[in-house]
């Protein structure tokens, strides 16, 4: 599928997978520790770890002389998931919190202060951007169908902007447009 979100979900979209990645950020490295911390079945854990290694999110290193004990560590690709895990945690703290409050706080190591909520920022002036201040635009890998979609989005946005500029419409004027 020509969609970055769909391709991402192929690699990390399964529930256990994100929890394994969360544990890796918390410092978990060994199979037994992942299993104990998550309460996950060994066969499921084995498959998810294999998938994460195959996708280059985790890497395996031998942690014993005979090579039988293995550590699973995050790769650069895996570490790049940190803002996603933090954003999911912050969203959950806000919209799916337990009555007692968040079970974990994410704090700056140096100060011990809670981190700020993850925010989209303007590349120009750094100001925070909300949903209505961003839009989609075609990228270099856009398919013809996506290019047509982006054109429809652009047209709708232009129509909305023109309607805002022309002022409020009466109900009679709105009925004639339909």
N, CA, C and O of each residue as an XYZ file, in Angstrom:
712
protein
N       0.844     -1.176      0.000
C       0.000      0.000      0.000
C       0.890      1.241      0.000
O       1.898      1.291      0.706
N       0.519      2.216     -0.779
C       1.302      3.441     -0.878
C       0.885      4.419      0.221
O       0.332      5.487     -0.041
N       1.167      4.017      1.452
C       0.807      4.841      2.605
C       1.836      4.587      3.695
O       2.013      3.449      4.131
N       2.507      5.631      4.135
C       3.534      5.479      5.173
C       2.954      4.959      6.474
O       3.618      4.201      7.180
N       1.735      5.345      6.807
C       1.119      4.860      8.045
C       0.854      3.367      7.938
O       1.147      2.621      8.873
N       0.304      2.918      6.817
C       0.029      1.489      6.640
C       1.320      0.673      6.689
O       1.358     -0.388      7.312
N       2.363      1.154      6.044
C       3.641      0.418      6.062
C       4.241      0.407      7.461
O       4.852     -0.583      7.863
N       4.076      1.482      8.199
C       4.555      1.525      9.581
C       3.796      0.518     10.442
O       4.395     -0.209     11.234
N       2.483      0.482     10.280
C       1.675     -0.440     11.070
C       2.000     -1.897     10.750
O       1.852     -2.769     11.607
N       2.439     -2.161      9.533
C       2.889     -3.525      9.197
C       4.023     -3.951     10.104
O       4.135     -5.129     10.446
N       4.865     -3.012     10.498
C       6.030     -3.327     11.307
C       5.766     -3.213     12.806
O       6.319     -3.990     13.584
N       4.940     -2.272     13.221
C       4.793     -2.011     14.659
C       3.356     -1.936     15.135
O       3.121     -1.585     16.291
N       2.386     -2.253     14.288
C       0.994     -1.991     14.620
C       0.310     -2.996     15.518
O      -0.819     -2.760     15.950
N       0.949     -4.099     15.810
C       0.318     -5.102     16.653
C       0.503     -4.718     18.122
O       1.555     -4.209     18.510
N      -0.507     -4.960     18.917
C      -0.564     -4.530     20.315
C       0.664     -4.955     21.102
O       1.296     -4.117     21.745
N       1.021     -6.240     21.069
C       2.185     -6.718     21.823
C       3.466     -6.062     21.334
O       4.363     -5.789     22.132
N       3.563     -5.810     20.056
C       4.784     -5.232     19.491
C       5.090     -3.877     20.126
O       6.228     -3.618     20.517
N       4.094     -3.026     20.230
C       4.324     -1.712     20.835
C       4.690     -1.829     22.316
O       5.480     -1.034     22.826
N       4.120     -2.813     22.999
C       4.470     -2.999     24.408
C       5.898     -3.533     24.563
O       6.592     -3.180     25.516
N       6.328     -4.367     23.642
C       7.722     -4.846     23.659
C       8.664     -3.667     23.432
O       9.682     -3.541     24.113
N       8.325     -2.808     22.478
C       9.151     -1.621     22.208
C       9.172     -0.713     23.439
O      10.222     -0.183     23.801
N       8.022     -0.535     24.079
C       7.978      0.257     25.313
C       8.930     -0.319     26.354
O       9.690      0.418     26.983
N       8.888     -1.634     26.536
C       9.769     -2.289     27.503
C      11.239     -2.081     27.142
O      12.076     -1.876     28.021
N      11.545     -2.134     25.859
C      12.937     -1.913     25.426
C      13.370     -0.493     25.794
O      14.514     -0.289     26.201
N      12.474      0.493     25.657
C      12.799      1.859     26.085
C      13.011      1.927     27.589
O      13.809      2.734     28.065
N      12.308      1.092     28.339
C      12.473      1.055     29.802
C      13.740      0.324     30.207
O      14.101      0.320     31.384
N      14.432     -0.304     29.236
C      15.699     -0.972     29.549
C      15.649     -2.482     29.545
O      16.664     -3.123     29.818
N      14.514     -3.071     29.249
C      14.417     -4.524     29.186
C      15.231     -5.025     28.002
O      15.173     -4.448     26.916
N      15.992     -6.103     28.210
C      16.862     -6.631     27.151
C      16.713     -8.135     26.934
O      16.932     -8.622     25.824
N      16.345     -8.870     27.970
C      16.331    -10.336     27.906
C      14.927    -10.885     27.688
O      13.938    -10.302     28.132
N      14.862    -12.014     26.999
C      13.599    -12.676     26.697
C      12.776    -12.877     27.968
O      11.599    -12.518     28.012
N      13.393    -13.447     28.996
C      12.679    -13.732     30.241
C      12.132    -12.487     30.901
O      11.048    -12.516     31.483
N      12.872    -11.394     30.818
C      12.403    -10.133     31.414
C      11.217     -9.579     30.625
O      10.250     -9.097     31.214
N      11.291     -9.648     29.286
C      10.141     -9.211     28.479
C       8.914    -10.027     28.872
O       7.831     -9.480     29.082
N       9.098    -11.347     28.969
C       7.974    -12.235     29.288
C       7.407    -11.922     30.672
O       6.190    -11.832     30.836
N       8.264    -11.759     31.652
C       7.799    -11.483     33.015
C       7.129    -10.113     33.109
O       6.082     -9.985     33.743
N       7.705     -9.108     32.500
C       7.161     -7.750     32.590
C       5.826     -7.606     31.879
O       4.964     -6.839     32.307
N       5.660     -8.349     30.787
C       4.455     -8.197     29.972
C       3.407     -9.277     30.218
O       2.234     -9.074     29.903
N       3.803    -10.417     30.774
C       2.866    -11.526     30.922
C       2.456    -12.106     29.583
O       1.327    -12.568     29.420
N       3.353    -12.084     28.642
C       3.095    -12.523     27.275
C       3.476    -13.998     27.112
O       4.442    -14.461     27.719
N       2.728    -14.725     26.302
C       3.036    -16.127     26.035
C       4.376    -16.229     25.301
O       4.666    -15.400     24.438
N       5.194    -17.230     25.629
C       6.512    -17.352     25.003
C       6.469    -17.427     23.484
O       7.313    -16.835     22.813
N       5.495    -18.148     22.934
C       5.429    -18.269     21.475
C       5.103    -16.931     20.810
O       5.621    -16.623     19.737
N       4.243    -16.142     21.453
C       3.899    -14.828     20.908
C       5.108    -13.905     21.013
O       5.424    -13.179     20.070
N       5.781    -13.935     22.162
C       6.970    -13.108     22.348
C       8.053    -13.473     21.344
O       8.676    -12.590     20.755
N       8.278    -14.756     21.148
C       9.287    -15.207     20.182
C       8.996    -14.638     18.805
O       9.893    -14.106     18.150
N       7.746    -14.744     18.358
C       7.377    -14.255     17.024
C       7.534    -12.747     16.922
O       8.062    -12.249     15.928
N       7.085    -12.009     17.938
C       7.175    -10.549     17.886
C       8.634    -10.091     17.910
O       9.000     -9.164     17.187
N       9.469    -10.729     18.731
C      10.896    -10.370     18.755
C      11.538    -10.661     17.405
O      12.315     -9.850     16.900
N      11.216    -11.817     16.813
C      11.762    -12.146     15.486
C      11.342    -11.102     14.454
O      12.152    -10.680     13.629
N      10.088    -10.690     14.500
C       9.594     -9.674     13.559
C      10.315     -8.335     13.761
O      10.698     -7.678     12.793
N      10.494     -7.941     15.013
C      11.175     -6.671     15.295
C      12.629     -6.711     14.847
O      13.154     -5.704     14.371
N      13.281     -7.843     14.992
C      14.660     -7.988     14.505
C      14.662     -7.966     12.974
O      15.495     -7.295     12.365
N      13.733     -8.698     12.353
C      13.667     -8.745     10.883
C      13.423     -7.361     10.289
O      13.921     -7.057      9.205
N      12.667     -6.528     10.982
C      12.377     -5.178     10.495
C      13.458     -4.167     10.884
O      13.362     -2.990     10.537
N      14.476     -4.620     11.598
C      15.571     -3.723     11.948
C      15.250     -2.762     13.084
O      15.897     -1.724     13.221
N      14.253     -3.102     13.900
C      13.871     -2.253     15.031
C      14.643     -2.659     16.284
O      15.040     -1.811     17.084
N      14.848     -3.957     16.442
C      15.688     -4.493     17.506
C      16.853     -5.233     16.876
O      16.765     -5.703     15.742
N      17.945     -5.332     17.621
C      19.072     -6.153     17.188
C      19.438     -7.092     18.328
O      19.228     -6.785     19.502
N      19.984     -8.228     17.960
C      20.368     -9.234     18.943
C      21.871     -9.176     19.153
O      22.646     -9.083     18.202
N      22.262     -9.232     20.409
C      23.680     -9.369     20.747
C      23.812    -10.502     21.750
O      22.959    -10.676     22.619
N      24.886    -11.271     21.625
C      25.152    -12.335     22.589
C      25.621    -11.681     23.880
O      26.473    -10.793     23.866
N      25.059    -12.129     24.990
C      25.433    -11.528     26.269
C      26.122    -12.521     27.194
O      26.277    -12.261     28.388
N      26.537    -13.663     26.641
C      27.279    -14.644     27.427
C      28.411    -15.192     26.582
O      28.413    -15.047     25.359
N      29.374    -15.822     27.238
C      30.532    -16.384     26.543
C      30.127    -17.423     25.496
O      30.682    -17.452     24.398
N      29.168    -18.267     25.838
C      28.775    -19.333     24.903
C      27.758    -18.853     23.871
O      27.388    -19.610     22.974
N      27.309    -17.621     23.984
C      26.388    -17.063     22.991
C      24.958    -17.527     23.147
O      24.123    -17.225     22.294
N      24.646    -18.256     24.216
C      23.283    -18.761     24.387
C      22.348    -17.710     24.988
O      21.147    -17.720     24.722
N      22.897    -16.815     25.789
C      22.067    -15.737     26.346
C      22.101    -14.562     25.374
O      23.167    -14.116     24.949
N      20.926    -14.078     25.037
C      20.819    -13.013     24.044
C      20.199    -11.769     24.653
O      19.310    -11.848     25.501
N      20.677    -10.637     24.213
C      20.079     -9.347     24.557
C      19.417     -8.797     23.306
O      19.916     -8.968     22.194
N      18.283     -8.131     23.505
C      17.585     -7.445     22.419
C      17.707     -5.954     22.699
O      17.224     -5.470     23.723
N      18.343     -5.238     21.804
C      18.514     -3.804     21.969
C      17.907     -3.036     20.809
O      17.806     -3.545     19.693
N      17.512     -1.826     21.085
C      16.939     -0.973     20.050
C      18.019     -0.527     19.071
O      19.132     -0.192     19.476
N      17.693     -0.523     17.807
C      18.556      0.042     16.772
C      18.232      1.531     16.650
O      17.349      2.036     17.344
N      18.938      2.221     15.777
C      18.586      3.628     15.514
C      17.136      3.728     15.053
O      16.404      4.624     15.472
N      16.728      2.804     14.187
C      15.341      2.780     13.701
C      14.381      2.588     14.873
O      13.334      3.234     14.929
N      14.725      1.723     15.790
C      13.894      1.503     16.970
C      13.853      2.715     17.876
O      12.792      3.080     18.382
N      15.002      3.343     18.086
C      15.040      4.541     18.939
C      14.218      5.677     18.333
O      13.688      6.516     19.060
N      14.111      5.706     17.010
C      13.285      6.735     16.362
C      11.803      6.593     16.705
O      11.021      7.505     16.437
N      11.406      5.467     17.291
C      10.017      5.270     17.712
C       9.707      5.938     19.052
O       8.547      5.990     19.458
N      10.718      6.444     19.735
C      10.504      7.017     21.065
C       9.422      8.094     21.087
O       8.547      8.038     21.951
N       9.437      9.072     20.181
C       8.365     10.086     20.232
C       6.974      9.484     20.020
O       5.989     10.005     20.543
N       6.887      8.400     19.261
C       5.589      7.759     19.022
C       5.089      7.103     20.300
O       3.915      7.221     20.648
N       5.982      6.414     20.993
C       5.615      5.768     22.255
C       5.213      6.836     23.285
O       4.232      6.667     24.009
N       5.971      7.924     23.344
C       5.639      9.010     24.275
C       4.287      9.622     23.905
O       3.466      9.876     24.786
N       4.046      9.862     22.611
C       2.770     10.444     22.187
C       1.609      9.513     22.547
O       0.563      9.983     22.995
N       1.777      8.208     22.358
C       0.723      7.260     22.735
C       0.480      7.290     24.245
O      -0.666      7.264     24.694
N       1.557      7.343     25.020
C       1.412      7.404     26.477
C       0.694      8.691     26.888
O      -0.198      8.660     27.735
N       1.077      9.808     26.295
C       0.436     11.080     26.647
C      -1.033     11.086     26.241
O      -1.882     11.588     26.978
N      -1.333     10.529     25.071
C      -2.723     10.444     24.638
C      -3.510      9.571     25.621
O      -4.609      9.935     26.041
N      -2.939      8.416     25.982
C      -3.600      7.529     26.939
C      -3.799      8.180     28.294
O      -4.843      8.001     28.920
N      -2.800      8.939     28.759
C      -2.930      9.636     30.036
C      -4.083     10.643     29.993
O      -4.745     10.891     31.000
N      -4.303     11.204     28.836
C      -5.352     12.223     28.707
C      -6.734     11.624     28.441
O      -7.736     12.110     28.966
N      -6.787     10.567     27.623
C      -8.079     10.070     27.152
C      -8.432      8.657     27.605
O      -9.569      8.226     27.412
N      -7.507      7.933     28.194
C      -7.784      6.559     28.615
C      -7.112      6.258     29.950
O      -6.650      5.142     30.186
N      -7.061      7.256     30.812
C      -6.343      7.118     32.079
C      -7.124      6.261     33.074
O      -8.354      6.218     33.057
N      -6.386      5.595     33.924
C      -6.987      4.881     35.041
C      -7.476      5.919     36.054
O      -6.963      7.038     36.080
N      -8.459      5.567     36.887
C      -8.977      6.539     37.865
C      -7.895      7.093     38.793
O      -7.994      8.228     39.259
N      -6.869      6.293     39.058
C      -5.798      6.732     39.955
C      -4.820      7.675     39.272
O      -3.987      8.293     39.934
N      -4.915      7.786     37.967
C      -3.993      8.627     37.217
C      -2.982      7.794     36.447
O      -3.021      6.564     36.485
N      -2.077      8.468     35.749
C      -1.097      7.756     34.925
C      -0.207      6.852     35.772
O       0.220      7.242     36.858
N       0.077      5.633     35.274
C       0.945      4.728     36.017
C       2.421      5.091     35.897
O       3.232      4.680     36.727
N       2.766      5.850     34.880
C       4.162      6.200     34.616
C       4.226      7.671     34.236
O       3.367      8.168     33.508
N       5.230      8.355     34.722
C       5.510      9.722     34.286
C       6.779      9.680     33.456
O       7.702      8.923     33.756
N       6.823     10.482     32.428
C       8.038     10.604     31.627
C       8.664     11.930     32.006
O       8.096     12.998     31.780
N       9.855     11.834     32.592
C      10.501     13.014     33.143
C      11.879     13.196     32.524
O      12.509     12.247     32.056
N      12.318     14.432     32.538
C      13.670     14.739     32.083
C      14.643     14.199     33.132
O      14.515     14.483     34.323
N      15.612     13.419     32.669
C      16.559     12.771     33.570
C      17.290     13.784     34.452
O      17.438     13.572     35.656
N      17.739     14.867     33.858
C      18.545     15.850     34.573
C      17.762     16.592     35.656
O      18.251     16.766     36.772
N      16.543     17.028     35.323
C      15.782     17.872     36.262
C      14.731     17.100     37.048
O      14.307     17.543     38.116
N      14.309     15.956     36.535
C      13.217     15.225     37.177
C      11.845     15.798     36.887
O      10.843     15.324     37.422
N      11.795     16.822     36.038
C      10.531     17.476     35.686
C       9.827     16.694     34.576
O      10.469     16.114     33.701
N       8.473     16.693     34.633
C       7.693     16.082     33.553
C       8.036     16.757     32.235
O       8.257     17.967     32.184
N       8.077     15.965     31.167
C       8.313     16.554     29.852
C       7.032     17.231     29.369
O       5.938     16.925     29.842
N       7.184     18.135     28.441
C       6.036     18.811     27.836
C       5.309     17.834     26.911
O       5.918     16.893     26.403
N       4.008     18.052     26.690
C       3.303     17.217     25.714
C       3.938     17.345     24.329
O       4.404     18.415     23.937
N       3.944     16.252     23.617
C       4.474     16.274     22.253
C       3.557     17.151     21.407
O       2.333     17.032     21.462
N       4.170     18.028     20.631
C       3.435     19.016     19.849
C       4.034     19.122     18.462
O       5.253     19.061     18.301
N       3.184     19.281     17.456
C       3.660     19.594     16.115
C       4.077     21.053     16.105
O       3.380     21.906     16.653
N       5.205     21.342     15.486
C       5.716     22.712     15.471
C       6.008     23.151     14.045
O       6.365     22.341     13.189
N       5.851     24.434     13.808
C       6.173     25.040     12.521
C       7.675     24.953     12.287
O       8.467     25.230     13.188
N       8.060     24.570     11.086
C       9.492     24.547     10.773
C      10.019     25.959     10.573
O      11.231     26.172     10.606
N       9.130     26.930     10.366
C       9.553     28.312     10.169
C       9.856     29.042     11.461
O      10.961     29.547     11.658
N       8.853     29.095     12.352
C       9.040     29.890     13.571
C       8.917     29.078     14.860
O       9.036     29.636     15.950
N       8.683     27.783     14.753
C       8.660     26.926     15.930
C       7.374     26.963     16.732
O       7.282     26.313     17.774
N       6.369     27.714     16.267
C       5.128     27.789     17.037
C       4.367     26.459     16.949
O       4.489     25.724     15.969
N       3.588     26.170     17.983
C       2.779     24.952     18.025
C       1.683     25.034     16.969
O       1.085     26.090     16.761
N       1.430     23.919     16.311
C       0.420     23.859     15.260
C      -0.693     22.909     15.665
O      -0.437     21.823     16.185
N      -1.935     23.325     15.422
C      -3.089     22.477     15.664
C      -3.545     21.815     14.378
O      -3.016     22.087     13.300
N      -4.527     20.948     14.503
C      -5.046     20.184     13.369
C      -5.456     21.079     12.200
O      -5.189     20.751     11.044
N      -6.098     22.197     12.494
C      -6.610     23.061     11.422
C      -5.535     23.968     10.818
O      -5.818     24.765      9.924
N      -4.318     23.840     11.308
C      -3.225     24.651     10.767
C      -2.288     23.841      9.874
O      -1.274     24.357      9.405
N      -2.626     22.575      9.640
C      -1.816     21.732      8.769
C      -2.717     21.084      7.726
O      -3.935     21.019      7.894
N      -2.112     20.613      6.663
C      -2.849     19.908      5.619
C      -1.919     18.878      5.004
O      -0.740     18.814      5.349
N      -2.438     18.088      4.110
C      -1.636     17.099      3.404
C      -1.284     17.645      2.024
O      -2.030     18.431      1.440
N      -0.154     17.219      1.528
C       0.298     17.600      0.190
C       1.007     16.395     -0.414
O       1.552     15.573      0.322
N       1.010     16.277     -1.716
C       1.642     15.103     -2.327
C       3.140     15.080     -2.083
O       3.816     16.108     -2.107
N       3.629     13.883     -1.850
C       5.066     13.665     -1.720
C       5.615     13.058     -2.991
O       4.858     12.788     -3.923
N       6.908     12.842     -3.046
C       7.520     12.313     -4.273
C       7.044     10.914     -4.635
O       7.142     10.514     -5.795
N       6.527     10.156     -3.658
C       6.054      8.803     -3.953
C       4.560      8.704     -4.165
O       4.014      7.601     -4.187
N       3.885      9.834     -4.322
C       2.430      9.825     -4.476
C       2.035      9.120     -5.771
O       2.632      9.340     -6.825
N       1.018      8.272     -5.668
C       0.479      7.561     -6.829
C      -0.489      8.484     -7.569
O      -0.885      9.516     -7.027
N      -0.871      8.135     -8.781
C      -1.879      8.941     -9.487
C      -3.184      9.089     -8.689
O      -3.801     10.154     -8.705
N      -3.602      8.031     -7.995
C      -4.823      8.113     -7.190
C      -4.625      9.107     -6.039
O      -5.532      9.874     -5.717
N      -3.459      9.091     -5.432
C      -3.194     10.027     -4.343
C      -3.106     11.454     -4.862
O      -3.576     12.381     -4.202
N      -2.512     11.642     -6.029
C      -2.454     12.982     -6.615
C      -3.863     13.520     -6.853
O      -4.131     14.696     -6.607
N      -4.768     12.654     -7.335
C      -6.163     13.072     -7.538
C      -6.821     13.401     -6.197
O      -7.579     14.367     -6.105
N      -6.547     12.625     -5.174
C      -7.087     12.897     -3.843
C      -6.608     14.261     -3.337
O      -7.405     15.066     -2.855
N      -5.308     14.511     -3.452
C      -4.761     15.788     -2.989
C      -5.383     16.959     -3.755
O      -5.605     18.025     -3.180
N      -5.658     16.773     -5.021
C      -6.295     17.830     -5.809
C      -7.709     18.094     -5.289
O      -8.132     19.246     -5.198
N      -8.444     17.019     -4.945
C      -9.789     17.206     -4.381
C      -9.711     17.934     -3.038
O     -10.533     18.807     -2.760
N      -8.734     17.582     -2.209
C      -8.551     18.258     -0.922
C      -8.266     19.735     -1.155
O      -8.848     20.593     -0.492
N      -7.365     20.038     -2.104
C      -7.027     21.421     -2.404
C      -8.263     22.183     -2.861
O      -8.474     23.321     -2.444
N      -9.084     21.571     -3.715
C     -10.300     22.224     -4.196
C     -11.275     22.503     -3.059
O     -11.847     23.590     -2.990
N     -11.473     21.525     -2.158
C     -12.375     21.728     -1.012
C     -11.878     22.870     -0.131
O     -12.660     23.699      0.333
N     -10.568     22.899      0.091
C     -10.005     23.970      0.921
C     -10.204     25.327      0.253
O     -10.520     26.307      0.926
N     -10.021     25.389     -1.054
C     -10.217     26.651     -1.776
C     -11.677     27.085     -1.700
O     -11.963     28.270     -1.528
N     -12.608     26.127     -1.827
C     -14.030     26.450     -1.731
C     -14.388     26.963     -0.334
O     -15.148     27.923     -0.202
N     -13.848     26.332      0.698
C     -14.116     26.780      2.076
C     -13.546     28.171      2.311
O     -14.178     29.006      2.958
N     -12.355     28.418      1.788
C     -11.744     29.738      1.955
C     -12.576     30.794      1.241
O     -12.780     31.885      1.774
N     -13.058     30.484      0.042
C     -13.880     31.435     -0.706
C     -15.188     31.705      0.033
O     -15.664     32.839      0.071
N     -15.760     30.665      0.616
C     -17.014     30.834      1.355
C     -16.796     31.710      2.587
O     -17.644     32.538      2.920
N     -15.662     31.528      3.262
C     -15.366     32.367      4.436
C     -15.192     33.822      4.019
O     -15.637     34.730      4.721
N     -14.552     34.042      2.888
C     -14.314     35.410      2.416
C     -15.598     36.093      1.968
O     -15.734     37.310      2.093
N     -16.548     35.309      1.443
C     -17.785     35.924      0.946
C     -18.766     36.215      2.067
O     -19.794     36.849      1.826
N     -18.485     35.777      3.272
C     -19.338     36.089      4.412
C     -20.380     35.023      4.643
O     -20.475     34.058      3.885
N     -21.166     35.197      5.694
C     -22.189     34.203      6.040
C     -23.264     34.121      4.961
O     -23.649     35.126      4.363
N     -23.727     32.921      4.733
C     -24.767     32.670      3.744
C     -26.112     32.533      4.457
O     -26.187     32.061      5.591
N     -27.175     32.957      3.761
C     -28.513     32.735      4.312
C     -28.883     31.293      4.043
O     -28.262     30.631      3.212
N     -29.902     30.800      4.746
C     -30.350     29.416      4.534
C     -30.798     29.248      3.086
O     -30.549     28.200      2.489
N     -31.467     30.278      2.494
C     -31.935     30.199      1.115
C     -30.749     30.049      0.161
O     -30.819     29.277     -0.795
N     -29.665     30.778      0.413
C     -28.491     30.671     -0.451
C     -27.837     29.299     -0.308
O     -27.381     28.726     -1.297
N     -27.789     28.777      0.896
C     -27.222     27.456      1.105
C     -28.045     26.371      0.423
O     -27.487     25.419     -0.123
N     -29.393     26.512      0.453
C     -30.254     25.531     -0.186
C     -30.035     25.489     -1.691
O     -30.096     24.419     -2.297
N     -29.781     26.637     -2.295
C     -29.550     26.677     -3.751
C     -28.256     26.009     -4.139
O     -28.133     25.524     -5.264
N     -27.269     25.965     -3.230
C     -25.987     25.329     -3.552
C     -26.092     23.807     -3.598
O     -25.296     23.156     -4.274
N     -27.049     23.241     -2.901
C     -27.187     21.795     -2.826
C     -27.831     21.263     -4.034
O     -28.030     20.054     -4.145
